[in-house]
Amino acid sequence: MAIEVMAEIGIDISNHTSKHLNEFLEKEVNTVITVCGNADAACPTFPGQAAKHHWPLDDPAKAEGNEEEIRAIFRRVLDEIRVKFEVYARQWMATG
């Protein structure tokens, strides 16, 4: 469903995969944004990390209902992410 909803706005995520947190422990990480449930508490602080943000969002993968109701939840969460990211990007550009 995420692939379909992202395609609606022209973004192809069909080849994307989830990555384990350990993949990033040895890399330079400036900003971490967690979005679901206990991710904020479970996410470590990375060496040199400049910022950590938690955007508590519903997990659309846990949505219940018929296909159209679930699709509507995926779209709502996508819209929430877009709004939060646009605000974040404007703040980052202003302080840059």
Biopython code that builds the backbone (N, CA, C, O; Angstrom):
import numpy as np
from Bio.PDB.StructureBuilder import StructureBuilder

atoms = [
    (1, "MET", "N", (0.820, -1.188, 0.000)),
    (1, "MET", "CA", (0.000, 0.000, 0.000)),
    (1, "MET", "C", (0.874, 1.265, 0.000)),
    (1, "MET", "O", (0.537, 2.250, -0.657)),
    (2, "ALA", "N", (1.982, 1.236, 0.730)),
    (2, "ALA", "CA", (2.887, 2.393, 0.744)),
    (2, "ALA", "C", (3.420, 2.678, -0.650)),
    (2, "ALA", "O", (3.518, 3.836, -1.056)),
    (3, "ILE", "N", (3.763, 1.633, -1.379)),
    (3, "ILE", "CA", (4.268, 1.804, -2.744)),
    (3, "ILE", "C", (3.221, 2.490, -3.607)),
    (3, "ILE", "O", (3.540, 3.409, -4.362)),
    (4, "GLU", "N", (1.972, 2.049, -3.498)),
    (4, "GLU", "CA", (0.887, 2.634, -4.285)),
    (4, "GLU", "C", (0.659, 4.101, -3.934)),
    (4, "GLU", "O", (0.523, 4.940, -4.824)),
    (5, "VAL", "N", (0.618, 4.408, -2.652)),
    (5, "VAL", "CA", (0.325, 5.776, -2.212)),
    (5, "VAL", "C", (1.467, 6.721, -2.588)),
    (5, "VAL", "O", (1.221, 7.856, -2.997)),
    (6, "MET", "N", (2.694, 6.267, -2.453)),
    (6, "MET", "CA", (3.825, 7.104, -2.857)),
    (6, "MET", "C", (3.822, 7.319, -4.371)),
    (6, "MET", "O", (4.155, 8.406, -4.842)),
    (7, "ALA", "N", (3.450, 6.295, -5.129)),
    (7, "ALA", "CA", (3.376, 6.424, -6.591)),
    (7, "ALA", "C", (2.344, 7.479, -6.987)),
    (7, "ALA", "O", (2.503, 8.146, -8.010)),
    (8, "GLU", "N", (1.296, 7.634, -6.192)),
    (8, "GLU", "CA", (0.274, 8.639, -6.477)),
    (8, "GLU", "C", (0.853, 10.054, -6.493)),
    (8, "GLU", "O", (0.331, 10.939, -7.170)),
    (9, "ILE", "N", (1.937, 10.257, -5.739)),
    (9, "ILE", "CA", (2.556, 11.591, -5.717)),
    (9, "ILE", "C", (3.854, 11.606, -6.525)),
    (9, "ILE", "O", (4.655, 12.534, -6.421)),
    (10, "GLY", "N", (4.045, 10.560, -7.332)),
    (10, "GLY", "CA", (5.175, 10.539, -8.244)),
    (10, "GLY", "C", (6.490, 10.055, -7.668)),
    (10, "GLY", "O", (7.548, 10.331, -8.234)),
    (11, "ILE", "N", (6.446, 9.338, -6.553)),
    (11, "ILE", "CA", (7.671, 8.830, -5.941)),
    (11, "ILE", "C", (7.647, 7.304, -5.987)),
    (11, "ILE", "O", (6.725, 6.668, -5.477)),
    (12, "ASP", "N", (8.681, 6.729, -6.607)),
    (12, "ASP", "CA", (8.772, 5.283, -6.739)),
    (12, "ASP", "C", (9.633, 4.727, -5.617)),
    (12, "ASP", "O", (10.839, 4.970, -5.572)),
    (13, "ILE", "N", (9.010, 3.978, -4.707)),
    (13, "ILE", "CA", (9.761, 3.341, -3.622)),
    (13, "ILE", "C", (9.744, 1.819, -3.774)),
    (13, "ILE", "O", (10.046, 1.094, -2.827)),
    (14, "SER", "N", (9.395, 1.347, -4.951)),
    (14, "SER", "CA", (9.226, -0.095, -5.153)),
    (14, "SER", "C", (10.509, -0.886, -4.934)),
    (14, "SER", "O", (10.443, -2.080, -4.640)),
    (15, "ASN", "N", (11.657, -0.268, -5.067)),
    (15, "ASN", "CA", (12.928, -0.973, -4.851)),
    (15, "ASN", "C", (13.549, -0.664, -3.494)),
    (15, "ASN", "O", (14.665, -1.105, -3.216)),
    (16, "HIS", "N", (12.862, 0.072, -2.660)),
    (16, "HIS", "CA", (13.389, 0.419, -1.341)),
    (16, "HIS", "C", (13.167, -0.730, -0.369)),
    (16, "HIS", "O", (12.216, -1.500, -0.508)),
    (17, "THR", "N", (14.041, -0.836, 0.600)),
    (17, "THR", "CA", (13.910, -1.853, 1.636)),
    (17, "THR", "C", (14.169, -1.217, 2.997)),
    (17, "THR", "O", (14.807, -0.169, 3.101)),
    (18, "SER", "N", (13.667, -1.866, 4.025)),
    (18, "SER", "CA", (13.969, -1.420, 5.386)),
    (18, "SER", "C", (15.419, -1.749, 5.690)),
    (18, "SER", "O", (15.965, -2.732, 5.189)),
    (19, "LYS", "N", (16.028, -0.924, 6.509)),
    (19, "LYS", "CA", (17.415, -1.155, 6.892)),
    (19, "LYS", "C", (17.484, -1.262, 8.411)),
    (19, "LYS", "O", (16.781, -0.555, 9.132)),
    (20, "HIS", "N", (18.328, -2.143, 8.871)),
    (20, "HIS", "CA", (18.500, -2.288, 10.310)),
    (20, "HIS", "C", (19.333, -1.126, 10.829)),
    (20, "HIS", "O", (20.237, -0.642, 10.148)),
    (21, "LEU", "N", (19.027, -0.697, 12.009)),
    (21, "LEU", "CA", (19.727, 0.403, 12.651)),
    (21, "LEU", "C", (21.236, 0.184, 12.697)),
    (21, "LEU", "O", (22.002, 1.138, 12.562)),
    (22, "ASN", "N", (21.666, -1.049, 12.883)),
    (22, "ASN", "CA", (23.099, -1.347, 12.972)),
    (22, "ASN", "C", (23.867, -0.913, 11.729)),
    (22, "ASN", "O", (25.068, -0.651, 11.799)),
    (23, "GLU", "N", (23.177, -0.837, 10.592)),
    (23, "GLU", "CA", (23.828, -0.425, 9.351)),
    (23, "GLU", "C", (24.371, 1.002, 9.436)),
    (23, "GLU", "O", (25.258, 1.376, 8.668)),
    (24, "PHE", "N", (23.848, 1.788, 10.355)),
    (24, "PHE", "CA", (24.223, 3.200, 10.443)),
    (24, "PHE", "C", (25.127, 3.523, 11.633)),
    (24, "PHE", "O", (25.582, 4.658, 11.768)),
    (25, "LEU", "N", (25.388, 2.556, 12.482)),
    (25, "LEU", "CA", (26.164, 2.821, 13.697)),
    (25, "LEU", "C", (27.594, 3.244, 13.421)),
    (25, "LEU", "O", (28.181, 3.964, 14.229)),
    (26, "GLU", "N", (28.168, 2.824, 12.316)),
    (26, "GLU", "CA", (29.546, 3.169, 11.971)),
    (26, "GLU", "C", (29.633, 4.341, 11.006)),
    (26, "GLU", "O", (30.727, 4.697, 10.569)),
    (27, "LYS", "N", (28.496, 4.950, 10.663)),
    (27, "LYS", "CA", (28.474, 6.043, 9.688)),
    (27, "LYS", "C", (28.219, 7.373, 10.398)),
    (27, "LYS", "O", (27.664, 7.411, 11.496)),
    (28, "GLU", "N", (28.632, 8.449, 9.753)),
    (28, "GLU", "CA", (28.359, 9.778, 10.286)),
    (28, "GLU", "C", (26.878, 10.084, 10.110)),
    (28, "GLU", "O", (26.356, 10.058, 8.995)),
    (29, "VAL", "N", (26.218, 10.369, 11.205)),
    (29, "VAL", "CA", (24.788, 10.670, 11.192)),
    (29, "VAL", "C", (24.597, 12.017, 11.864)),
    (29, "VAL", "O", (24.967, 12.196, 13.024)),
    (30, "ASN", "N", (24.018, 12.970, 11.133)),
    (30, "ASN", "CA", (23.798, 14.297, 11.693)),
    (30, "ASN", "C", (22.439, 14.433, 12.356)),
    (30, "ASN", "O", (22.311, 15.072, 13.401)),
    (31, "THR", "N", (21.436, 13.839, 11.754)),
    (31, "THR", "CA", (20.068, 13.986, 12.235)),
    (31, "THR", "C", (19.351, 12.652, 12.185)),
    (31, "THR", "O", (19.464, 11.909, 11.210)),
    (32, "VAL", "N", (18.609, 12.354, 13.248)),
    (32, "VAL", "CA", (17.778, 11.157, 13.302)),
    (32, "VAL", "C", (16.347, 11.612, 13.535)),
    (32, "VAL", "O", (16.068, 12.396, 14.442)),
    (33, "ILE", "N", (15.441, 11.104, 12.699)),
    (33, "ILE", "CA", (14.018, 11.380, 12.871)),
    (33, "ILE", "C", (13.319, 10.041, 13.020)),
    (33, "ILE", "O", (13.314, 9.232, 12.093)),
    (34, "THR", "N", (12.727, 9.805, 14.191)),
    (34, "THR", "CA", (11.960, 8.590, 14.411)),
    (34, "THR", "C", (10.486, 8.935, 14.267)),
    (34, "THR", "O", (10.077, 10.066, 14.528)),
    (35, "VAL", "N", (9.692, 7.958, 13.850)),
    (35, "VAL", "CA", (8.295, 8.278, 13.550)),
    (35, "VAL", "C", (7.268, 7.375, 14.209)),
    (35, "VAL", "O", (6.093, 7.740, 14.244)),
    (36, "CYS", "N", (7.637, 6.244, 14.720)),
    (36, "CYS", "CA", (6.639, 5.310, 15.235)),
    (36, "CYS", "C", (6.898, 4.943, 16.688)),
    (36, "CYS", "O", (8.042, 4.810, 17.123)),
    (37, "GLY", "N", (5.824, 4.786, 17.413)),
    (37, "GLY", "CA", (5.790, 4.228, 18.759)),
    (37, "GLY", "C", (7.046, 4.374, 19.579)),
    (37, "GLY", "O", (7.476, 5.485, 19.892)),
    (38, "ASN", "N", (7.644, 3.225, 19.933)),
    (38, "ASN", "CA", (8.802, 3.226, 20.830)),
    (38, "ASN", "C", (10.117, 3.479, 20.111)),
    (38, "ASN", "O", (11.180, 3.342, 20.716)),
    (39, "ALA", "N", (10.072, 3.844, 18.844)),
    (39, "ALA", "CA", (11.316, 4.079, 18.089)),
    (39, "ALA", "C", (12.157, 5.159, 18.744)),
    (39, "ALA", "O", (13.386, 5.089, 18.716)),
    (40, "ASP", "N", (11.521, 6.146, 19.324)),
    (40, "ASP", "CA", (12.264, 7.237, 19.963)),
    (40, "ASP", "C", (13.091, 6.710, 21.129)),
    (40, "ASP", "O", (14.267, 7.048, 21.266)),
    (41, "ALA", "N", (12.480, 5.888, 21.962)),
    (41, "ALA", "CA", (13.188, 5.350, 23.124)),
    (41, "ALA", "C", (14.221, 4.308, 22.724)),
    (41, "ALA", "O", (15.261, 4.186, 23.371)),
    (42, "ALA", "N", (13.944, 3.555, 21.665)),
    (42, "ALA", "CA", (14.829, 2.466, 21.255)),
    (42, "ALA", "C", (15.996, 2.940, 20.408)),
    (42, "ALA", "O", (16.983, 2.217, 20.271)),
    (43, "CYS", "N", (15.911, 4.127, 19.840)),
    (43, "CYS", "CA", (16.939, 4.614, 18.924)),
    (43, "CYS", "C", (18.127, 5.161, 19.705)),
    (43, "CYS", "O", (17.961, 6.027, 20.564)),
    (44, "PRO", "N", (19.317, 4.663, 19.413)),
    (44, "PRO", "CA", (20.498, 5.160, 20.130)),
    (44, "PRO", "C", (20.901, 6.550, 19.646)),
    (44, "PRO", "O", (20.450, 7.024, 18.603)),
    (45, "THR", "N", (21.749, 7.176, 20.423)),
    (45, "THR", "CA", (22.368, 8.420, 19.987)),
    (45, "THR", "C", (23.632, 8.036, 19.233)),
    (45, "THR", "O", (24.429, 7.227, 19.709)),
    (46, "PHE", "N", (23.807, 8.614, 18.070)),
    (46, "PHE", "CA", (24.963, 8.300, 17.239)),
    (46, "PHE", "C", (26.105, 9.256, 17.557)),
    (46, "PHE", "O", (25.859, 10.412, 17.901)),
    (47, "PRO", "N", (27.348, 8.795, 17.449)),
    (47, "PRO", "CA", (28.490, 9.686, 17.662)),
    (47, "PRO", "C", (28.425, 10.872, 16.703)),
    (47, "PRO", "O", (28.254, 10.691, 15.498)),
    (48, "GLY", "N", (28.560, 12.065, 17.232)),
    (48, "GLY", "CA", (28.541, 13.264, 16.407)),
    (48, "GLY", "C", (27.162, 13.710, 15.960)),
    (48, "GLY", "O", (27.033, 14.673, 15.203)),
    (49, "GLN", "N", (26.139, 13.022, 16.420)),
    (49, "GLN", "CA", (24.771, 13.342, 16.006)),
    (49, "GLN", "C", (24.400, 14.744, 16.465)),
    (49, "GLN", "O", (24.528, 15.077, 17.643)),
    (50, "ALA", "N", (23.940, 15.560, 15.528)),
    (50, "ALA", "CA", (23.597, 16.941, 15.830)),
    (50, "ALA", "C", (22.175, 17.086, 16.362)),
    (50, "ALA", "O", (21.917, 17.950, 17.200)),
    (51, "ALA", "N", (21.254, 16.254, 15.890)),
    (51, "ALA", "CA", (19.863, 16.445, 16.277)),
    (51, "ALA", "C", (19.103, 15.121, 16.258)),
    (51, "ALA", "O", (19.389, 14.221, 15.469)),
    (52, "LYS", "N", (18.127, 15.040, 17.155)),
    (52, "LYS", "CA", (17.230, 13.889, 17.195)),
    (52, "LYS", "C", (15.815, 14.425, 17.362)),
    (52, "LYS", "O", (15.543, 15.229, 18.253)),
    (53, "HIS", "N", (14.924, 13.969, 16.498)),
    (53, "HIS", "CA", (13.530, 14.416, 16.537)),
    (53, "HIS", "C", (12.624, 13.194, 16.536)),
    (53, "HIS", "O", (12.940, 12.179, 15.914)),
    (54, "HIS", "N", (11.504, 13.292, 17.230)),
    (54, "HIS", "CA", (10.510, 12.222, 17.186)),
    (54, "HIS", "C", (9.199, 12.810, 16.705)),
    (54, "HIS", "O", (8.665, 13.750, 17.295)),
    (55, "TRP", "N", (8.690, 12.245, 15.628)),
    (55, "TRP", "CA", (7.405, 12.654, 15.069)),
    (55, "TRP", "C", (6.443, 11.496, 15.280)),
    (55, "TRP", "O", (6.403, 10.583, 14.455)),
    (56, "PRO", "N", (5.666, 11.505, 16.362)),
    (56, "PRO", "CA", (4.779, 10.363, 16.632)),
    (56, "PRO", "C", (3.648, 10.287, 15.608)),
    (56, "PRO", "O", (2.751, 11.130, 15.588)),
    (57, "LEU", "N", (3.706, 9.281, 14.775)),
    (57, "LEU", "CA", (2.701, 9.078, 13.727)),
    (57, "LEU", "C", (2.085, 7.699, 13.889)),
    (57, "LEU", "O", (2.722, 6.779, 14.404)),
    (58, "ASP", "N", (0.843, 7.561, 13.445)),
    (58, "ASP", "CA", (0.229, 6.240, 13.402)),
    (58, "ASP", "C", (0.993, 5.380, 12.410)),
    (58, "ASP", "O", (1.481, 5.878, 11.396)),
    (59, "ASP", "N", (1.097, 4.099, 12.700)),
    (59, "ASP", "CA", (1.733, 3.163, 11.776)),
    (59, "ASP", "C", (0.663, 2.667, 10.814)),
    (59, "ASP", "O", (-0.192, 1.873, 11.208)),
    (60, "PRO", "N", (0.689, 3.113, 9.564)),
    (60, "PRO", "CA", (-0.369, 2.721, 8.642)),
    (60, "PRO", "C", (-0.384, 1.226, 8.353)),
    (60, "PRO", "O", (-1.410, 0.694, 7.930)),
    (61, "ALA", "N", (0.725, 0.543, 8.572)),
    (61, "ALA", "CA", (0.763, -0.903, 8.357)),
    (61, "ALA", "C", (-0.129, -1.633, 9.358)),
    (61, "ALA", "O", (-0.478, -2.795, 9.149)),
    (62, "LYS", "N", (-0.495, -0.962, 10.433)),
    (62, "LYS", "CA", (-1.368, -1.563, 11.445)),
    (62, "LYS", "C", (-2.821, -1.138, 11.271)),
    (62, "LYS", "O", (-3.668, -1.462, 12.105)),
    (63, "ALA", "N", (-3.112, -0.421, 10.203)),
    (63, "ALA", "CA", (-4.473, 0.066, 9.954)),
    (63, "ALA", "C", (-5.428, -1.096, 9.724)),
    (63, "ALA", "O", (-5.058, -2.136, 9.180)),
    (64, "GLU", "N", (-6.657, -0.889, 10.152)),
    (64, "GLU", "CA", (-7.690, -1.900, 9.960)),
    (64, "GLU", "C", (-8.837, -1.305, 9.170)),
    (64, "GLU", "O", (-9.056, -0.094, 9.187)),
    (65, "GLY", "N", (-9.562, -2.158, 8.483)),
    (65, "GLY", "CA", (-10.697, -1.734, 7.688)),
    (65, "GLY", "C", (-10.631, -2.357, 6.316)),
    (65, "GLY", "O", (-9.824, -3.249, 6.054)),
    (66, "ASN", "N", (-11.498, -1.870, 5.439)),
    (66, "ASN", "CA", (-11.443, -2.385, 4.080)),
    (66, "ASN", "C", (-10.287, -1.704, 3.336)),
    (66, "ASN", "O", (-9.634, -0.809, 3.873)),
    (67, "GLU", "N", (-10.049, -2.132, 2.114)),
    (67, "GLU", "CA", (-8.887, -1.641, 1.370)),
    (67, "GLU", "C", (-8.890, -0.124, 1.216)),
    (67, "GLU", "O", (-7.844, 0.509, 1.356)),
    (68, "GLU", "N", (-10.032, 0.461, 0.934)),
    (68, "GLU", "CA", (-10.086, 1.913, 0.738)),
    (68, "GLU", "C", (-9.882, 2.663, 2.051)),
    (68, "GLU", "O", (-9.269, 3.730, 2.055)),
    (69, "GLU", "N", (-10.382, 2.129, 3.163)),
    (69, "GLU", "CA", (-10.166, 2.752, 4.473)),
    (69, "GLU", "C", (-8.682, 2.710, 4.849)),
    (69, "GLU", "O", (-8.137, 3.681, 5.375)),
    (70, "ILE", "N", (-8.047, 1.587, 4.577)),
    (70, "ILE", "CA", (-6.610, 1.464, 4.867)),
    (70, "ILE", "C", (-5.813, 2.396, 3.970)),
    (70, "ILE", "O", (-4.883, 3.054, 4.437)),
    (71, "ARG", "N", (-6.158, 2.461, 2.698)),
    (71, "ARG", "CA", (-5.477, 3.378, 1.767)),
    (71, "ARG", "C", (-5.612, 4.827, 2.259)),
    (71, "ARG", "O", (-4.665, 5.607, 2.163)),
    (72, "ALA", "N", (-6.774, 5.177, 2.777)),
    (72, "ALA", "CA", (-6.991, 6.533, 3.290)),
    (72, "ALA", "C", (-6.067, 6.822, 4.475)),
    (72, "ALA", "O", (-5.590, 7.947, 4.625)),
    (73, "ILE", "N", (-5.816, 5.831, 5.303)),
    (73, "ILE", "CA", (-4.903, 6.024, 6.438)),
    (73, "ILE", "C", (-3.474, 6.206, 5.934)),
    (73, "ILE", "O", (-2.749, 7.065, 6.437)),
    (74, "PHE", "N", (-3.060, 5.412, 4.951)),
    (74, "PHE", "CA", (-1.729, 5.592, 4.358)),
    (74, "PHE", "C", (-1.592, 7.003, 3.790)),
    (74, "PHE", "O", (-0.561, 7.650, 3.974)),
    (75, "ARG", "N", (-2.624, 7.481, 3.103)),
    (75, "ARG", "CA", (-2.574, 8.835, 2.537)),
    (75, "ARG", "C", (-2.507, 9.898, 3.630)),
    (75, "ARG", "O", (-1.774, 10.879, 3.501)),
    (76, "ARG", "N", (-3.277, 9.702, 4.716)),
    (76, "ARG", "CA", (-3.257, 10.666, 5.819)),
    (76, "ARG", "C", (-1.872, 10.742, 6.455)),
    (76, "ARG", "O", (-1.359, 11.832, 6.711)),
    (77, "VAL", "N", (-1.271, 9.582, 6.707)),
    (77, "VAL", "CA", (0.061, 9.568, 7.317)),
    (77, "VAL", "C", (1.085, 10.197, 6.366)),
    (77, "VAL", "O", (1.969, 10.930, 6.809)),
    (78, "LEU", "N", (0.973, 9.918, 5.077)),
    (78, "LEU", "CA", (1.856, 10.559, 4.101)),
    (78, "LEU", "C", (1.713, 12.075, 4.168)),
    (78, "LEU", "O", (2.711, 12.796, 4.160)),
    (79, "ASP", "N", (0.483, 12.557, 4.234)),
    (79, "ASP", "CA", (0.256, 14.007, 4.332)),
    (79, "ASP", "C", (0.854, 14.574, 5.615)),
    (79, "ASP", "O", (1.427, 15.663, 5.600)),
    (80, "GLU", "N", (0.728, 13.845, 6.728)),
    (80, "GLU", "CA", (1.305, 14.297, 7.993)),
    (80, "GLU", "C", (2.830, 14.371, 7.908)),
    (80, "GLU", "O", (3.439, 15.318, 8.406)),
    (81, "ILE", "N", (3.438, 13.373, 7.280)),
    (81, "ILE", "CA", (4.893, 13.382, 7.111)),
    (81, "ILE", "C", (5.310, 14.566, 6.247)),
    (81, "ILE", "O", (6.281, 15.256, 6.557)),
    (82, "ARG", "N", (4.582, 14.794, 5.178)),
    (82, "ARG", "CA", (4.911, 15.911, 4.280)),
    (82, "ARG", "C", (4.870, 17.244, 5.027)),
    (82, "ARG", "O", (5.782, 18.059, 4.889)),
    (83, "VAL", "N", (3.823, 17.467, 5.813)),
    (83, "VAL", "CA", (3.690, 18.724, 6.563)),
    (83, "VAL", "C", (4.837, 18.864, 7.562)),
    (83, "VAL", "O", (5.470, 19.916, 7.642)),
    (84, "LYS", "N", (5.102, 17.797, 8.324)),
    (84, "LYS", "CA", (6.177, 17.863, 9.317)),
    (84, "LYS", "C", (7.536, 18.112, 8.650)),
    (84, "LYS", "O", (8.340, 18.901, 9.146)),
    (85, "PHE", "N", (7.783, 17.440, 7.531)),
    (85, "PHE", "CA", (9.061, 17.617, 6.856)),
    (85, "PHE", "C", (9.186, 19.022, 6.274)),
    (85, "PHE", "O", (10.260, 19.620, 6.340)),
    (86, "GLU", "N", (8.112, 19.556, 5.708)),
    (86, "GLU", "CA", (8.175, 20.916, 5.158)),
    (86, "GLU", "C", (8.486, 21.930, 6.251)),
    (86, "GLU", "O", (9.285, 22.842, 6.038)),
    (87, "VAL", "N", (7.867, 21.782, 7.416)),
    (87, "VAL", "CA", (8.158, 22.679, 8.542)),
    (87, "VAL", "C", (9.609, 22.504, 8.971)),
    (87, "VAL", "O", (10.321, 23.485, 9.184)),
    (88, "TYR", "N", (10.048, 21.246, 9.099)),
    (88, "TYR", "CA", (11.423, 20.962, 9.491)),
    (88, "TYR", "C", (12.408, 21.577, 8.491)),
    (88, "TYR", "O", (13.388, 22.205, 8.891)),
    (89, "ALA", "N", (12.149, 21.400, 7.205)),
    (89, "ALA", "CA", (13.049, 21.922, 6.165)),
    (89, "ALA", "C", (13.109, 23.447, 6.205)),
    (89, "ALA", "O", (14.181, 24.033, 6.054)),
    (90, "ARG", "N", (11.965, 24.085, 6.406)),
    (90, "ARG", "CA", (11.965, 25.562, 6.496)),
    (90, "ARG", "C", (12.773, 26.029, 7.697)),
    (90, "ARG", "O", (13.528, 26.996, 7.598)),
    (91, "GLN", "N", (12.620, 25.349, 8.836)),
    (91, "GLN", "CA", (13.376, 25.727, 10.033)),
    (91, "GLN", "C", (14.876, 25.510, 9.800)),
    (91, "GLN", "O", (15.698, 26.346, 10.175)),
    (92, "TRP", "N", (15.216, 24.384, 9.181)),
    (92, "TRP", "CA", (16.618, 24.069, 8.924)),
    (92, "TRP", "C", (17.226, 25.102, 7.972)),
    (92, "TRP", "O", (18.357, 25.543, 8.177)),
    (93, "MET", "N", (16.485, 25.486, 6.940)),
    (93, "MET", "CA", (16.978, 26.476, 5.986)),
    (93, "MET", "C", (17.168, 27.841, 6.657)),
    (93, "MET", "O", (18.093, 28.582, 6.325)),
    (94, "ALA", "N", (16.290, 28.159, 7.594)),
    (94, "ALA", "CA", (16.369, 29.447, 8.271)),
    (94, "ALA", "C", (17.567, 29.516, 9.222)),
    (94, "ALA", "O", (18.136, 30.586, 9.440)),
    (95, "THR", "N", (17.940, 28.366, 9.782)),
    (95, "THR", "CA", (19.043, 28.358, 10.741)),
    (95, "THR", "C", (20.328, 27.812, 10.153)),
    (95, "THR", "O", (21.404, 27.973, 10.729)),
    (96, "GLY", "N", (20.210, 27.158, 8.991)),
    (96, "GLY", "CA", (21.168, 26.527, 8.248)),
    (96, "GLY", "C", (22.529, 26.387, 8.310)),
    (96, "GLY", "O", (23.121, 25.729, 7.455)),
]
sb = StructureBuilder()
sb.init_structure("model")
sb.init_model(0)
sb.init_chain("A")
sb.init_seg("    ")
for serial, (resi, resn, name, xyz) in enumerate(atoms, 1):
    if name == "N":
        sb.init_residue(resn, " ", resi, " ")
    sb.init_atom(name, np.array(xyz, "f"), 0.0, 1.0, " ", f" {name:<3s}", serial, name[0])
structure = sb.get_structure()
